[in-house]
Amino acid sequence: MSSITNFKTLQVAEQKAEDKIAANFLIKGDLATTIKVNGKDMQVALSYQNKEEFDRVYTYTAKSDTLTIGTNYEWEGRTYLVTDQDKLVKNVLYNKYLALECNFQINGFWGWFKKPNYMNTQIKEDTTIISLAKPIAILPNNSLKTGDKLNINGRPWLIIECDDFSTLGITYYSLEATTEAKTVSTISAPTIDPNLIIVHGLDVIQLTTEDGYFKTDDTRLKVKRTLTTVQFTVPFGVSDFSVEVKEAGAIVNKKYRVVL
């Protein structure tokens, strides 16, 4: 084995060791804490990004513990909304997410509202003006539409834009202040299935089963199976589908959503 090969092997081994140490520190270190996701405890480490953006929190989890964008979780009496995952973290044994502290609720569904900014200016007399930036609300659903009115913490707002395609799992709503009216209401939000599995077109999925048992509600799946395994390719043009396999003698249903 050449000296170059030895050097590369050593570097890889050292990097893996550093990753394990880093992951272990995050989960078991002094900053480690517990959050509650869908009623279940998860051991994580949290750190605020900075004092100026106190409502933004980075959430670190072990590689095996994942959070779906759009998930609400509870931590120390407050509720947070996961809005992004750090795509730059590679070859490490932990995940890094951005979460926002929720500040309004619609029928039990928590979201984040960026309040309009006000500033003082002096021309001939003291006045207060509002910035031109549009107030934004983020919710883990797309149940609202342009033209809807909703009430956030006692103030009526009109939805002027909706964006449910930029980030899968959450919807951005651009708002403008409106007047109180009979049409202003709290909108009920649908429940997001926490068991939904996200896949892509042409992904190859392999599952274990018993006695070759397998069922699906979409006949377009290309299936190969044995007595103990099932393998299928996710076709294009499918949005949602489910399959059934047998585990420990019980029928288990798995739900999938296909994204680009």
JOGI-V565698 format. One record per residue. N is the residue number from 0. RES is the residue in one small letter. PHI is phi as a letter, one per 30 degrees, with the letter a starting at -180 (* if undefined). D_LAST is the distance of its C-alpha to the last C-alpha in whole Angstrom. Layout:
# JOGI-V565698
n:N res:RES phi:PHI d_last:D_LAST
n:N res:RES phi:PHI d_last:D_LAST
This chain:
# JOGI-V565698
n:0 res:m phi:* d_last:44
n:1 res:s phi:d d_last:44
n:2 res:s phi:d d_last:44
n:3 res:i phi:d d_last:41
n:4 res:t phi:d d_last:39
n:5 res:n phi:d d_last:41
n:6 res:f phi:d d_last:40
n:7 res:k phi:d d_last:36
n:8 res:t phi:d d_last:37
n:9 res:l phi:d d_last:38
n:10 res:q phi:d d_last:36
n:11 res:v phi:d d_last:33
n:12 res:a phi:d d_last:35
n:13 res:e phi:d d_last:36
n:14 res:q phi:d d_last:33
n:15 res:k phi:d d_last:32
n:16 res:a phi:d d_last:35
n:17 res:e phi:d d_last:34
n:18 res:d phi:d d_last:31
n:19 res:k phi:d d_last:32
n:20 res:i phi:d d_last:35
n:21 res:a phi:d d_last:32
n:22 res:a phi:d d_last:30
n:23 res:n phi:d d_last:34
n:24 res:f phi:d d_last:35
n:25 res:l phi:d d_last:32
n:26 res:i phi:d d_last:32
n:27 res:k phi:c d_last:36
n:28 res:g phi:d d_last:37
n:29 res:d phi:d d_last:39
n:30 res:l phi:d d_last:36
n:31 res:a phi:d d_last:35
n:32 res:t phi:a d_last:34
n:33 res:t phi:b d_last:33
n:34 res:i phi:c d_last:30
n:35 res:k phi:c d_last:30
n:36 res:v phi:c d_last:26
n:37 res:n phi:h d_last:27
n:38 res:g phi:i d_last:30
n:39 res:k phi:c d_last:30
n:40 res:d phi:d d_last:31
n:41 res:m phi:b d_last:29
n:42 res:q phi:d d_last:31
n:43 res:v phi:b d_last:30
n:44 res:a phi:b d_last:31
n:45 res:l phi:b d_last:30
n:46 res:s phi:b d_last:32
n:47 res:y phi:d d_last:32
n:48 res:q phi:d d_last:30
n:49 res:n phi:a d_last:34
n:50 res:k phi:d d_last:36
n:51 res:e phi:d d_last:35
n:52 res:e phi:c d_last:32
n:53 res:f phi:d d_last:33
n:54 res:d phi:d d_last:31
n:55 res:r phi:c d_last:28
n:56 res:v phi:b d_last:28
n:57 res:y phi:c d_last:26
n:58 res:t phi:c d_last:26
n:59 res:y phi:c d_last:26
n:60 res:t phi:b d_last:25
n:61 res:a phi:d d_last:26
n:62 res:k phi:e d_last:23
n:63 res:s phi:d d_last:24
n:64 res:d phi:c d_last:23
n:65 res:t phi:c d_last:20
n:66 res:l phi:c d_last:19
n:67 res:t phi:d d_last:16
n:68 res:i phi:e d_last:16
n:69 res:g phi:j d_last:18
n:70 res:t phi:d d_last:20
n:71 res:n phi:c d_last:24
n:72 res:y phi:b d_last:26
n:73 res:e phi:c d_last:30
n:74 res:w phi:a d_last:32
n:75 res:e phi:h d_last:36
n:76 res:g phi:i d_last:36
n:77 res:r phi:b d_last:33
n:78 res:t phi:c d_last:30
n:79 res:y phi:b d_last:27
n:80 res:l phi:b d_last:23
n:81 res:v phi:d d_last:20
n:82 res:t phi:c d_last:18
n:83 res:d phi:a d_last:17
n:84 res:q phi:b d_last:17
n:85 res:d phi:d d_last:19
n:86 res:k phi:d d_last:16
n:87 res:l phi:d d_last:20
n:88 res:v phi:d d_last:21
n:89 res:k phi:b d_last:21
n:90 res:n phi:h d_last:24
n:91 res:v phi:b d_last:25
n:92 res:l phi:c d_last:26
n:93 res:y phi:b d_last:25
n:94 res:n phi:c d_last:22
n:95 res:k phi:b d_last:22
n:96 res:y phi:b d_last:21
n:97 res:l phi:c d_last:22
n:98 res:a phi:b d_last:23
n:99 res:l phi:c d_last:25
n:100 res:e phi:d d_last:29
n:101 res:c phi:d d_last:28
n:102 res:n phi:b d_last:31
n:103 res:f phi:a d_last:31
n:104 res:q phi:b d_last:30
n:105 res:i phi:b d_last:29
n:106 res:n phi:h d_last:31
n:107 res:g phi:i d_last:30
n:108 res:f phi:c d_last:27
n:109 res:w phi:c d_last:27
n:110 res:g phi:b d_last:25
n:111 res:w phi:c d_last:26
n:112 res:f phi:b d_last:28
n:113 res:k phi:d d_last:29
n:114 res:k phi:d d_last:32
n:115 res:p phi:d d_last:34
n:116 res:n phi:c d_last:36
n:117 res:y phi:c d_last:40
n:118 res:m phi:b d_last:42
n:119 res:n phi:c d_last:46
n:120 res:t phi:b d_last:47
n:121 res:q phi:b d_last:51
n:122 res:i phi:c d_last:52
n:123 res:k phi:c d_last:56
n:124 res:e phi:a d_last:55
n:125 res:d phi:d d_last:52
n:126 res:t phi:b d_last:49
n:127 res:t phi:b d_last:46
n:128 res:i phi:b d_last:43
n:129 res:i phi:c d_last:39
n:130 res:s phi:d d_last:36
n:131 res:l phi:d d_last:34
n:132 res:a phi:d d_last:31
n:133 res:k phi:d d_last:29
n:134 res:p phi:d d_last:29
n:135 res:i phi:b d_last:26
n:136 res:a phi:c d_last:25
n:137 res:i phi:b d_last:22
n:138 res:l phi:b d_last:21
n:139 res:p phi:d d_last:19
n:140 res:n phi:a d_last:18
n:141 res:n phi:b d_last:18
n:142 res:s phi:d d_last:21
n:143 res:l phi:c d_last:23
n:144 res:k phi:b d_last:23
n:145 res:t phi:e d_last:25
n:146 res:g phi:j d_last:28
n:147 res:d phi:d d_last:29
n:148 res:k phi:c d_last:31
n:149 res:l phi:b d_last:31
n:150 res:n phi:c d_last:34
n:151 res:i phi:c d_last:33
n:152 res:n phi:h d_last:36
n:153 res:g phi:i d_last:38
n:154 res:r phi:c d_last:37
n:155 res:p phi:d d_last:36
n:156 res:w phi:b d_last:33
n:157 res:l phi:c d_last:31
n:158 res:i phi:d d_last:27
n:159 res:i phi:c d_last:27
n:160 res:e phi:b d_last:23
n:161 res:c phi:b d_last:20
n:162 res:d phi:b d_last:16
n:163 res:d phi:c d_last:14
n:164 res:f phi:c d_last:11
n:165 res:s phi:d d_last:12
n:166 res:t phi:b d_last:12
n:167 res:l phi:d d_last:10
n:168 res:g phi:j d_last:13
n:169 res:i phi:b d_last:16
n:170 res:t phi:b d_last:17
n:171 res:y phi:c d_last:19
n:172 res:y phi:c d_last:22
n:173 res:s phi:d d_last:25
n:174 res:l phi:b d_last:28
n:175 res:e phi:b d_last:32
n:176 res:a phi:d d_last:35
n:177 res:t phi:b d_last:36
n:178 res:t phi:c d_last:40
n:179 res:e phi:d d_last:40
n:180 res:a phi:a d_last:40
n:181 res:k phi:d d_last:40
n:182 res:t phi:d d_last:36
n:183 res:v phi:d d_last:35
n:184 res:s phi:a d_last:34
n:185 res:t phi:d d_last:32
n:186 res:i phi:c d_last:29
n:187 res:s phi:d d_last:28
n:188 res:a phi:c d_last:24
n:189 res:p phi:d d_last:23
n:190 res:t phi:d d_last:22
n:191 res:i phi:d d_last:19
n:192 res:d phi:d d_last:19
n:193 res:p phi:d d_last:20
n:194 res:n phi:c d_last:19
n:195 res:l phi:d d_last:16
n:196 res:i phi:c d_last:14
n:197 res:i phi:d d_last:10
n:198 res:v phi:b d_last:9
n:199 res:h phi:b d_last:6
n:200 res:g phi:e d_last:7
n:201 res:l phi:i d_last:10
n:202 res:d phi:d d_last:11
n:203 res:v phi:c d_last:15
n:204 res:i phi:c d_last:16
n:205 res:q phi:b d_last:20
n:206 res:l phi:b d_last:22
n:207 res:t phi:c d_last:26
n:208 res:t phi:a d_last:28
n:209 res:e phi:b d_last:32
n:210 res:d phi:h d_last:34
n:211 res:g phi:i d_last:30
n:212 res:y phi:d d_last:29
n:213 res:f phi:a d_last:26
n:214 res:k phi:b d_last:25
n:215 res:t phi:b d_last:21
n:216 res:d phi:c d_last:21
n:217 res:d phi:b d_last:18
n:218 res:t phi:d d_last:20
n:219 res:r phi:d d_last:18
n:220 res:l phi:d d_last:17
n:221 res:k phi:c d_last:19
n:222 res:v phi:c d_last:21
n:223 res:k phi:b d_last:24
n:224 res:r phi:b d_last:26
n:225 res:t phi:b d_last:30
n:226 res:l phi:d d_last:32
n:227 res:t phi:b d_last:30
n:228 res:t phi:b d_last:27
n:229 res:v phi:b d_last:24
n:230 res:q phi:b d_last:21
n:231 res:f phi:b d_last:18
n:232 res:t phi:c d_last:15
n:233 res:v phi:d d_last:12
n:234 res:p phi:d d_last:12
n:235 res:f phi:d d_last:9
n:236 res:g phi:i d_last:10
n:237 res:v phi:c d_last:11
n:238 res:s phi:c d_last:10
n:239 res:d phi:b d_last:13
n:240 res:f phi:a d_last:15
n:241 res:s phi:b d_last:18
n:242 res:v phi:b d_last:20
n:243 res:e phi:b d_last:24
n:244 res:v phi:b d_last:26
n:245 res:k phi:c d_last:29
n:246 res:e phi:b d_last:30
n:247 res:a phi:h d_last:34
n:248 res:g phi:i d_last:35
n:249 res:a phi:c d_last:32
n:250 res:i phi:d d_last:29
n:251 res:v phi:c d_last:26
n:252 res:n phi:c d_last:23
n:253 res:k phi:b d_last:20
n:254 res:k phi:c d_last:17
n:255 res:y phi:b d_last:13
n:256 res:r phi:b d_last:10
n:257 res:v phi:c d_last:7
n:258 res:v phi:b d_last:4
n:259 res:l phi:d d_last:0
